[in-house]
Amino acid sequence: MYAAQNDHALITTIGFDVDTFGFILQGFQAEWELTPIERSDVNPNGEPRLGAHSLNAAGGLGLVCIIFTHA
């Protein structure tokens, strides 16, 4: 939805328009891309795979927004 830049869809789903989501994403993206997600099923001594997220930063932030707006 963010890639489509559709205000109506984004507001309906997460409560933010495209510009607001983009502003929040600027700060969120650096943390998302540079912070490994700790998991118990991997080698703790292995190198982090920072680019191996299942979601990109916009998808991760969208999921967080959905969780908090629908909780």
PyMOL Python script that loads the backbone (N, CA, C, O; Angstrom):
from pymol import cmd

cmd.read_pdbstr("""\
ATOM      1  N   MET A   1       0.812  -1.189   0.000  1.00  0.00           N
ATOM      2  CA  MET A   1       0.000   0.000   0.000  1.00  0.00           C
ATOM      3  C   MET A   1       0.858   1.256   0.000  1.00  0.00           C
ATOM      4  O   MET A   1       0.535   2.229  -0.681  1.00  0.00           O
ATOM      5  N   TYR A   2       1.950   1.242   0.759  1.00  0.00           N
ATOM      6  CA  TYR A   2       2.805   2.425   0.796  1.00  0.00           C
ATOM      7  C   TYR A   2       3.437   2.673  -0.567  1.00  0.00           C
ATOM      8  O   TYR A   2       3.527   3.817  -1.013  1.00  0.00           O
ATOM      9  N   ALA A   3       3.867   1.623  -1.218  1.00  0.00           N
ATOM     10  CA  ALA A   3       4.476   1.770  -2.546  1.00  0.00           C
ATOM     11  C   ALA A   3       3.487   2.366  -3.546  1.00  0.00           C
ATOM     12  O   ALA A   3       3.886   3.084  -4.463  1.00  0.00           O
ATOM     13  N   ALA A   4       2.213   2.072  -3.372  1.00  0.00           N
ATOM     14  CA  ALA A   4       1.186   2.607  -4.268  1.00  0.00           C
ATOM     15  C   ALA A   4       0.856   4.068  -3.938  1.00  0.00           C
ATOM     16  O   ALA A   4       0.180   4.747  -4.711  1.00  0.00           O
ATOM     17  N   GLN A   5       1.343   4.547  -2.775  1.00  0.00           N
ATOM     18  CA  GLN A   5       1.105   5.931  -2.346  1.00  0.00           C
ATOM     19  C   GLN A   5      -0.386   6.258  -2.280  1.00  0.00           C
ATOM     20  O   GLN A   5      -0.813   7.336  -2.693  1.00  0.00           O
ATOM     21  N   ASN A   6      -1.166   5.324  -1.761  1.00  0.00           N
ATOM     22  CA  ASN A   6      -2.615   5.466  -1.687  1.00  0.00           C
ATOM     23  C   ASN A   6      -3.021   5.901  -0.279  1.00  0.00           C
ATOM     24  O   ASN A   6      -3.066   5.082   0.638  1.00  0.00           O
ATOM     25  N   ASP A   7      -3.317   7.195  -0.110  1.00  0.00           N
ATOM     26  CA  ASP A   7      -3.697   7.722   1.201  1.00  0.00           C
ATOM     27  C   ASP A   7      -4.898   6.988   1.787  1.00  0.00           C
ATOM     28  O   ASP A   7      -4.875   6.598   2.955  1.00  0.00           O
ATOM     29  N   HIS A   8      -5.930   6.800   1.000  1.00  0.00           N
ATOM     30  CA  HIS A   8      -7.162   6.178   1.507  1.00  0.00           C
ATOM     31  C   HIS A   8      -6.886   4.784   2.073  1.00  0.00           C
ATOM     32  O   HIS A   8      -7.335   4.460   3.173  1.00  0.00           O
ATOM     33  N   ALA A   9      -6.160   3.973   1.336  1.00  0.00           N
ATOM     34  CA  ALA A   9      -5.879   2.606   1.794  1.00  0.00           C
ATOM     35  C   ALA A   9      -5.029   2.611   3.053  1.00  0.00           C
ATOM     36  O   ALA A   9      -5.284   1.836   3.975  1.00  0.00           O
ATOM     37  N   LEU A  10      -4.026   3.469   3.103  1.00  0.00           N
ATOM     38  CA  LEU A  10      -3.150   3.511   4.266  1.00  0.00           C
ATOM     39  C   LEU A  10      -3.888   4.028   5.504  1.00  0.00           C
ATOM     40  O   LEU A  10      -3.738   3.478   6.595  1.00  0.00           O
ATOM     41  N   ILE A  11      -4.674   5.074   5.331  1.00  0.00           N
ATOM     42  CA  ILE A  11      -5.438   5.612   6.469  1.00  0.00           C
ATOM     43  C   ILE A  11      -6.427   4.573   6.988  1.00  0.00           C
ATOM     44  O   ILE A  11      -6.579   4.411   8.199  1.00  0.00           O
ATOM     45  N   THR A  12      -7.092   3.879   6.092  1.00  0.00           N
ATOM     46  CA  THR A  12      -8.061   2.858   6.498  1.00  0.00           C
ATOM     47  C   THR A  12      -7.390   1.723   7.253  1.00  0.00           C
ATOM     48  O   THR A  12      -7.952   1.204   8.217  1.00  0.00           O
ATOM     49  N   THR A  13      -6.207   1.335   6.831  1.00  0.00           N
ATOM     50  CA  THR A  13      -5.526   0.180   7.415  1.00  0.00           C
ATOM     51  C   THR A  13      -4.769   0.508   8.687  1.00  0.00           C
ATOM     52  O   THR A  13      -4.887  -0.210   9.680  1.00  0.00           O
ATOM     53  N   ILE A  14      -3.985   1.596   8.673  1.00  0.00           N
ATOM     54  CA  ILE A  14      -3.124   1.886   9.825  1.00  0.00           C
ATOM     55  C   ILE A  14      -3.368   3.228  10.481  1.00  0.00           C
ATOM     56  O   ILE A  14      -2.815   3.501  11.546  1.00  0.00           O
ATOM     57  N   GLY A  15      -4.182   4.072   9.872  1.00  0.00           N
ATOM     58  CA  GLY A  15      -4.516   5.346  10.490  1.00  0.00           C
ATOM     59  C   GLY A  15      -3.603   6.498  10.138  1.00  0.00           C
ATOM     60  O   GLY A  15      -3.771   7.589  10.683  1.00  0.00           O
ATOM     61  N   PHE A  16      -2.634   6.301   9.243  1.00  0.00           N
ATOM     62  CA  PHE A  16      -1.724   7.362   8.820  1.00  0.00           C
ATOM     63  C   PHE A  16      -1.832   7.569   7.324  1.00  0.00           C
ATOM     64  O   PHE A  16      -2.060   6.623   6.570  1.00  0.00           O
ATOM     65  N   ASP A  17      -1.664   8.833   6.890  1.00  0.00           N
ATOM     66  CA  ASP A  17      -1.589   9.076   5.450  1.00  0.00           C
ATOM     67  C   ASP A  17      -0.177   8.758   4.954  1.00  0.00           C
ATOM     68  O   ASP A  17       0.713   8.472   5.755  1.00  0.00           O
ATOM     69  N   VAL A  18       0.026   8.805   3.662  1.00  0.00           N
ATOM     70  CA  VAL A  18       1.300   8.424   3.053  1.00  0.00           C
ATOM     71  C   VAL A  18       2.443   9.298   3.559  1.00  0.00           C
ATOM     72  O   VAL A  18       3.517   8.788   3.878  1.00  0.00           O
ATOM     73  N   ASP A  19       2.223  10.605   3.634  1.00  0.00           N
ATOM     74  CA  ASP A  19       3.291  11.501   4.077  1.00  0.00           C
ATOM     75  C   ASP A  19       3.700  11.237   5.523  1.00  0.00           C
ATOM     76  O   ASP A  19       4.891  11.221   5.834  1.00  0.00           O
ATOM     77  N   THR A  20       2.732  11.031   6.402  1.00  0.00           N
ATOM     78  CA  THR A  20       3.035  10.752   7.805  1.00  0.00           C
ATOM     79  C   THR A  20       3.755   9.422   7.952  1.00  0.00           C
ATOM     80  O   THR A  20       4.735   9.316   8.690  1.00  0.00           O
ATOM     81  N   PHE A  21       3.264   8.401   7.244  1.00  0.00           N
ATOM     82  CA  PHE A  21       3.917   7.097   7.291  1.00  0.00           C
ATOM     83  C   PHE A  21       5.354   7.210   6.793  1.00  0.00           C
ATOM     84  O   PHE A  21       6.259   6.624   7.388  1.00  0.00           O
ATOM     85  N   GLY A  22       5.577   7.952   5.715  1.00  0.00           N
ATOM     86  CA  GLY A  22       6.921   8.141   5.175  1.00  0.00           C
ATOM     87  C   GLY A  22       7.836   8.835   6.161  1.00  0.00           C
ATOM     88  O   GLY A  22       9.011   8.485   6.270  1.00  0.00           O
ATOM     89  N   PHE A  23       7.309   9.818   6.884  1.00  0.00           N
ATOM     90  CA  PHE A  23       8.095  10.526   7.896  1.00  0.00           C
ATOM     91  C   PHE A  23       8.514   9.576   9.021  1.00  0.00           C
ATOM     92  O   PHE A  23       9.673   9.568   9.433  1.00  0.00           O
ATOM     93  N   ILE A  24       7.576   8.785   9.508  1.00  0.00           N
ATOM     94  CA  ILE A  24       7.883   7.808  10.565  1.00  0.00           C
ATOM     95  C   ILE A  24       8.857   6.759  10.045  1.00  0.00           C
ATOM     96  O   ILE A  24       9.759   6.329  10.764  1.00  0.00           O
ATOM     97  N   LEU A  25       8.672   6.357   8.811  1.00  0.00           N
ATOM     98  CA  LEU A  25       9.524   5.334   8.203  1.00  0.00           C
ATOM     99  C   LEU A  25      10.978   5.770   8.127  1.00  0.00           C
ATOM    100  O   LEU A  25      11.871   4.929   8.239  1.00  0.00           O
ATOM    101  N   GLN A  26      11.241   7.036   7.944  1.00  0.00           N
ATOM    102  CA  GLN A  26      12.628   7.515   7.863  1.00  0.00           C
ATOM    103  C   GLN A  26      13.422   7.134   9.102  1.00  0.00           C
ATOM    104  O   GLN A  26      14.560   6.678   8.990  1.00  0.00           O
ATOM    105  N   GLY A  27      12.844   7.312  10.267  1.00  0.00           N
ATOM    106  CA  GLY A  27      13.535   6.938  11.493  1.00  0.00           C
ATOM    107  C   GLY A  27      13.531   5.443  11.749  1.00  0.00           C
ATOM    108  O   GLY A  27      14.498   4.889  12.271  1.00  0.00           O
ATOM    109  N   PHE A  28      12.453   4.805  11.385  1.00  0.00           N
ATOM    110  CA  PHE A  28      12.304   3.364  11.622  1.00  0.00           C
ATOM    111  C   PHE A  28      13.222   2.535  10.728  1.00  0.00           C
ATOM    112  O   PHE A  28      13.747   1.506  11.153  1.00  0.00           O
ATOM    113  N   GLN A  29      13.413   2.985   9.495  1.00  0.00           N
ATOM    114  CA  GLN A  29      14.136   2.192   8.500  1.00  0.00           C
ATOM    115  C   GLN A  29      15.579   1.898   8.905  1.00  0.00           C
ATOM    116  O   GLN A  29      16.052   0.776   8.725  1.00  0.00           O
ATOM    117  N   ALA A  30      16.275   2.883   9.443  1.00  0.00           N
ATOM    118  CA  ALA A  30      17.668   2.656   9.847  1.00  0.00           C
ATOM    119  C   ALA A  30      17.751   1.574  10.920  1.00  0.00           C
ATOM    120  O   ALA A  30      18.601   0.687  10.844  1.00  0.00           O
ATOM    121  N   GLU A  31      16.885   1.642  11.901  1.00  0.00           N
ATOM    122  CA  GLU A  31      16.881   0.619  12.950  1.00  0.00           C
ATOM    123  C   GLU A  31      16.514  -0.748  12.390  1.00  0.00           C
ATOM    124  O   GLU A  31      17.121  -1.757  12.748  1.00  0.00           O
ATOM    125  N   TRP A  32      15.529  -0.777  11.521  1.00  0.00           N
ATOM    126  CA  TRP A  32      15.069  -2.035  10.933  1.00  0.00           C
ATOM    127  C   TRP A  32      16.183  -2.709  10.145  1.00  0.00           C
ATOM    128  O   TRP A  32      16.364  -3.924  10.230  1.00  0.00           O
ATOM    129  N   GLU A  33      16.920  -1.930   9.389  1.00  0.00           N
ATOM    130  CA  GLU A  33      17.946  -2.490   8.513  1.00  0.00           C
ATOM    131  C   GLU A  33      19.259  -2.779   9.218  1.00  0.00           C
ATOM    132  O   GLU A  33      20.055  -3.576   8.720  1.00  0.00           O
ATOM    133  N   LEU A  34      19.508  -2.158  10.357  1.00  0.00           N
ATOM    134  CA  LEU A  34      20.799  -2.324  11.027  1.00  0.00           C
ATOM    135  C   LEU A  34      20.751  -3.141  12.310  1.00  0.00           C
ATOM    136  O   LEU A  34      21.796  -3.442  12.886  1.00  0.00           O
ATOM    137  N   THR A  35      19.562  -3.502  12.764  1.00  0.00           N
ATOM    138  CA  THR A  35      19.430  -4.243  14.013  1.00  0.00           C
ATOM    139  C   THR A  35      18.993  -5.675  13.727  1.00  0.00           C
ATOM    140  O   THR A  35      17.908  -5.898  13.191  1.00  0.00           O
ATOM    141  N   PRO A  36      19.835  -6.649  14.082  1.00  0.00           N
ATOM    142  CA  PRO A  36      19.425  -8.041  13.862  1.00  0.00           C
ATOM    143  C   PRO A  36      18.286  -8.431  14.804  1.00  0.00           C
ATOM    144  O   PRO A  36      18.201  -7.941  15.930  1.00  0.00           O
ATOM    145  N   ILE A  37      17.427  -9.307  14.335  1.00  0.00           N
ATOM    146  CA  ILE A  37      16.343  -9.838  15.150  1.00  0.00           C
ATOM    147  C   ILE A  37      16.857 -11.114  15.801  1.00  0.00           C
ATOM    148  O   ILE A  37      17.196 -12.077  15.114  1.00  0.00           O
ATOM    149  N   GLU A  38      16.913 -11.116  17.112  1.00  0.00           N
ATOM    150  CA  GLU A  38      17.433 -12.281  17.818  1.00  0.00           C
ATOM    151  C   GLU A  38      16.469 -13.441  17.694  1.00  0.00           C
ATOM    152  O   GLU A  38      15.254 -13.287  17.819  1.00  0.00           O
ATOM    153  N   ARG A  39      17.044 -14.613  17.443  1.00  0.00           N
ATOM    154  CA  ARG A  39      16.238 -15.826  17.312  1.00  0.00           C
ATOM    155  C   ARG A  39      16.915 -16.941  18.079  1.00  0.00           C
ATOM    156  O   ARG A  39      18.141 -16.984  18.180  1.00  0.00           O
ATOM    157  N   SER A  40      16.120 -17.836  18.616  1.00  0.00           N
ATOM    158  CA  SER A  40      16.686 -18.933  19.405  1.00  0.00           C
ATOM    159  C   SER A  40      17.060 -20.145  18.553  1.00  0.00           C
ATOM    160  O   SER A  40      17.690 -21.076  19.053  1.00  0.00           O
ATOM    161  N   ASP A  41      16.681 -20.145  17.273  1.00  0.00           N
ATOM    162  CA  ASP A  41      16.934 -21.321  16.440  1.00  0.00           C
ATOM    163  C   ASP A  41      18.100 -21.126  15.470  1.00  0.00           C
ATOM    164  O   ASP A  41      18.177 -21.813  14.451  1.00  0.00           O
ATOM    165  N   VAL A  42      18.999 -20.201  15.776  1.00  0.00           N
ATOM    166  CA  VAL A  42      20.175 -19.983  14.938  1.00  0.00           C
ATOM    167  C   VAL A  42      21.423 -19.991  15.799  1.00  0.00           C
ATOM    168  O   VAL A  42      21.339 -19.895  17.024  1.00  0.00           O
ATOM    169  N   ASN A  43      22.569 -20.103  15.171  1.00  0.00           N
ATOM    170  CA  ASN A  43      23.845 -20.116  15.863  1.00  0.00           C
ATOM    171  C   ASN A  43      24.089 -18.737  16.485  1.00  0.00           C
ATOM    172  O   ASN A  43      24.211 -17.757  15.750  1.00  0.00           O
ATOM    173  N   PRO A  44      24.163 -18.633  17.804  1.00  0.00           N
ATOM    174  CA  PRO A  44      24.360 -17.328  18.438  1.00  0.00           C
ATOM    175  C   PRO A  44      25.727 -16.724  18.151  1.00  0.00           C
ATOM    176  O   PRO A  44      25.927 -15.525  18.345  1.00  0.00           O
ATOM    177  N   ASN A  45      26.670 -17.542  17.692  1.00  0.00           N
ATOM    178  CA  ASN A  45      28.020 -17.070  17.385  1.00  0.00           C
ATOM    179  C   ASN A  45      28.187 -16.733  15.903  1.00  0.00           C
ATOM    180  O   ASN A  45      29.257 -16.296  15.479  1.00  0.00           O
ATOM    181  N   GLY A  46      27.141 -16.933  15.127  1.00  0.00           N
ATOM    182  CA  GLY A  46      27.213 -16.649  13.699  1.00  0.00           C
ATOM    183  C   GLY A  46      27.102 -15.161  13.408  1.00  0.00           C
ATOM    184  O   GLY A  46      26.711 -14.374  14.270  1.00  0.00           O
ATOM    185  N   GLU A  47      27.444 -14.792  12.207  1.00  0.00           N
ATOM    186  CA  GLU A  47      27.346 -13.397  11.780  1.00  0.00           C
ATOM    187  C   GLU A  47      25.890 -13.027  11.547  1.00  0.00           C
ATOM    188  O   GLU A  47      25.123 -13.840  11.030  1.00  0.00           O
ATOM    189  N   PRO A  48      25.497 -11.817  11.920  1.00  0.00           N
ATOM    190  CA  PRO A  48      24.114 -11.398  11.659  1.00  0.00           C
ATOM    191  C   PRO A  48      23.859 -11.261  10.172  1.00  0.00           C
ATOM    192  O   PRO A  48      24.747 -10.861   9.419  1.00  0.00           O
ATOM    193  N   ARG A  49      22.658 -11.590   9.749  1.00  0.00           N
ATOM    194  CA  ARG A  49      22.247 -11.468   8.345  1.00  0.00           C
ATOM    195  C   ARG A  49      21.256 -10.316   8.264  1.00  0.00           C
ATOM    196  O   ARG A  49      20.049 -10.525   8.145  1.00  0.00           O
ATOM    197  N   LEU A  50      21.780  -9.102   8.330  1.00  0.00           N
ATOM    198  CA  LEU A  50      20.938  -7.924   8.452  1.00  0.00           C
ATOM    199  C   LEU A  50      19.988  -7.733   7.274  1.00  0.00           C
ATOM    200  O   LEU A  50      18.897  -7.194   7.456  1.00  0.00           O
ATOM    201  N   GLY A  51      20.369  -8.153   6.089  1.00  0.00           N
ATOM    202  CA  GLY A  51      19.511  -7.977   4.919  1.00  0.00           C
ATOM    203  C   GLY A  51      18.532  -9.108   4.707  1.00  0.00           C
ATOM    204  O   GLY A  51      17.846  -9.135   3.685  1.00  0.00           O
ATOM    205  N   ALA A  52      18.440 -10.038   5.630  1.00  0.00           N
ATOM    206  CA  ALA A  52      17.642 -11.239   5.430  1.00  0.00           C
ATOM    207  C   ALA A  52      16.277 -11.180   6.112  1.00  0.00           C
ATOM    208  O   ALA A  52      15.712 -12.218   6.455  1.00  0.00           O
ATOM    209  N   HIS A  53      15.749  -9.991   6.309  1.00  0.00           N
ATOM    210  CA  HIS A  53      14.407  -9.872   6.896  1.00  0.00           C
ATOM    211  C   HIS A  53      13.353 -10.376   5.921  1.00  0.00           C
ATOM    212  O   HIS A  53      13.515 -10.259   4.706  1.00  0.00           O
ATOM    213  N   SER A  54      12.285 -10.931   6.449  1.00  0.00           N
ATOM    214  CA  SER A  54      11.169 -11.367   5.612  1.00  0.00           C
ATOM    215  C   SER A  54      10.360 -10.175   5.108  1.00  0.00           C
ATOM    216  O   SER A  54       9.692 -10.269   4.078  1.00  0.00           O
ATOM    217  N   LEU A  55      10.415  -9.068   5.819  1.00  0.00           N
ATOM    218  CA  LEU A  55       9.707  -7.855   5.432  1.00  0.00           C
ATOM    219  C   LEU A  55      10.706  -6.723   5.261  1.00  0.00           C
ATOM    220  O   LEU A  55      11.716  -6.669   5.962  1.00  0.00           O
ATOM    221  N   ASN A  56      10.425  -5.820   4.330  1.00  0.00           N
ATOM    222  CA  ASN A  56      11.245  -4.615   4.257  1.00  0.00           C
ATOM    223  C   ASN A  56      10.794  -3.671   5.363  1.00  0.00           C
ATOM    224  O   ASN A  56       9.849  -3.974   6.091  1.00  0.00           O
ATOM    225  N   ALA A  57      11.463  -2.530   5.494  1.00  0.00           N
ATOM    226  CA  ALA A  57      11.162  -1.607   6.589  1.00  0.00           C
ATOM    227  C   ALA A  57       9.716  -1.110   6.547  1.00  0.00           C
ATOM    228  O   ALA A  57       9.066  -1.011   7.587  1.00  0.00           O
ATOM    229  N   ALA A  58       9.211  -0.799   5.359  1.00  0.00           N
ATOM    230  CA  ALA A  58       7.819  -0.327   5.245  1.00  0.00           C
ATOM    231  C   ALA A  58       6.850  -1.421   5.689  1.00  0.00           C
ATOM    232  O   ALA A  58       5.858  -1.129   6.358  1.00  0.00           O
ATOM    233  N   GLY A  59       7.119  -2.660   5.329  1.00  0.00           N
ATOM    234  CA  GLY A  59       6.263  -3.771   5.747  1.00  0.00           C
ATOM    235  C   GLY A  59       6.324  -3.994   7.245  1.00  0.00           C
ATOM    236  O   GLY A  59       5.301  -4.257   7.878  1.00  0.00           O
ATOM    237  N   GLY A  60       7.519  -3.892   7.817  1.00  0.00           N
ATOM    238  CA  GLY A  60       7.666  -4.055   9.261  1.00  0.00           C
ATOM    239  C   GLY A  60       6.959  -2.960  10.034  1.00  0.00           C
ATOM    240  O   GLY A  60       6.279  -3.230  11.024  1.00  0.00           O
ATOM    241  N   LEU A  61       7.119  -1.718   9.582  1.00  0.00           N
ATOM    242  CA  LEU A  61       6.441  -0.608  10.241  1.00  0.00           C
ATOM    243  C   LEU A  61       4.934  -0.719  10.081  1.00  0.00           C
ATOM    244  O   LEU A  61       4.192  -0.435  11.021  1.00  0.00           O
ATOM    245  N   GLY A  62       4.477  -1.123   8.922  1.00  0.00           N
ATOM    246  CA  GLY A  62       3.045  -1.310   8.701  1.00  0.00           C
ATOM    247  C   GLY A  62       2.476  -2.351   9.643  1.00  0.00           C
ATOM    248  O   GLY A  62       1.388  -2.175  10.190  1.00  0.00           O
ATOM    249  N   LEU A  63       3.204  -3.426   9.830  1.00  0.00           N
ATOM    250  CA  LEU A  63       2.750  -4.480  10.738  1.00  0.00           C
ATOM    251  C   LEU A  63       2.672  -3.967  12.171  1.00  0.00           C
ATOM    252  O   LEU A  63       1.707  -4.249  12.881  1.00  0.00           O
ATOM    253  N   VAL A  64       3.681  -3.217  12.596  1.00  0.00           N
ATOM    254  CA  VAL A  64       3.661  -2.635  13.940  1.00  0.00           C
ATOM    255  C   VAL A  64       2.456  -1.709  14.086  1.00  0.00           C
ATOM    256  O   VAL A  64       1.765  -1.754  15.104  1.00  0.00           O
ATOM    257  N   CYS A  65       2.200  -0.881  13.095  1.00  0.00           N
ATOM    258  CA  CYS A  65       1.065   0.045  13.152  1.00  0.00           C
ATOM    259  C   CYS A  65      -0.263  -0.712  13.235  1.00  0.00           C
ATOM    260  O   CYS A  65      -1.152  -0.333  13.996  1.00  0.00           O
ATOM    261  N   ILE A  66      -0.389  -1.772  12.457  1.00  0.00           N
ATOM    262  CA  ILE A  66      -1.621  -2.553  12.483  1.00  0.00           C
ATOM    263  C   ILE A  66      -1.835  -3.182  13.854  1.00  0.00           C
ATOM    264  O   ILE A  66      -2.949  -3.181  14.378  1.00  0.00           O
ATOM    265  N   ILE A  67      -0.773  -3.714  14.426  1.00  0.00           N
ATOM    266  CA  ILE A  67      -0.879  -4.348  15.746  1.00  0.00           C
ATOM    267  C   ILE A  67      -1.349  -3.331  16.784  1.00  0.00           C
ATOM    268  O   ILE A  67      -2.217  -3.638  17.602  1.00  0.00           O
ATOM    269  N   PHE A  68      -0.782  -2.127  16.758  1.00  0.00           N
ATOM    270  CA  PHE A  68      -1.138  -1.136  17.764  1.00  0.00           C
ATOM    271  C   PHE A  68      -2.479  -0.470  17.509  1.00  0.00           C
ATOM    272  O   PHE A  68      -3.147  -0.070  18.462  1.00  0.00           O
ATOM    273  N   THR A  69      -2.894  -0.337  16.256  1.00  0.00           N
ATOM    274  CA  THR A  69      -4.177   0.307  15.998  1.00  0.00           C
ATOM    275  C   THR A  69      -5.346  -0.634  16.179  1.00  0.00           C
ATOM    276  O   THR A  69      -6.475  -0.182  16.373  1.00  0.00           O
ATOM    277  N   HIS A  70      -5.103  -1.937  16.121  1.00  0.00           N
ATOM    278  CA  HIS A  70      -6.185  -2.910  16.240  1.00  0.00           C
ATOM    279  C   HIS A  70      -6.114  -3.701  17.544  1.00  0.00           C
ATOM    280  O   HIS A  70      -6.804  -4.708  17.706  1.00  0.00           O
ATOM    281  N   ALA A  71      -5.283  -3.244  18.463  1.00  0.00           N
ATOM    282  CA  ALA A  71      -5.138  -3.968  19.742  1.00  0.00           C
ATOM    283  C   ALA A  71      -6.216  -3.561  20.716  1.00  0.00           C
ATOM    284  O   ALA A  71      -6.255  -4.064  21.839  1.00  0.00           O
TER     285      ALA A  71
END
""", "prot")
cmd.dss("prot")
cmd.show_as("cartoon", "prot")
cmd.util.cbc("prot")
cmd.orient("prot")
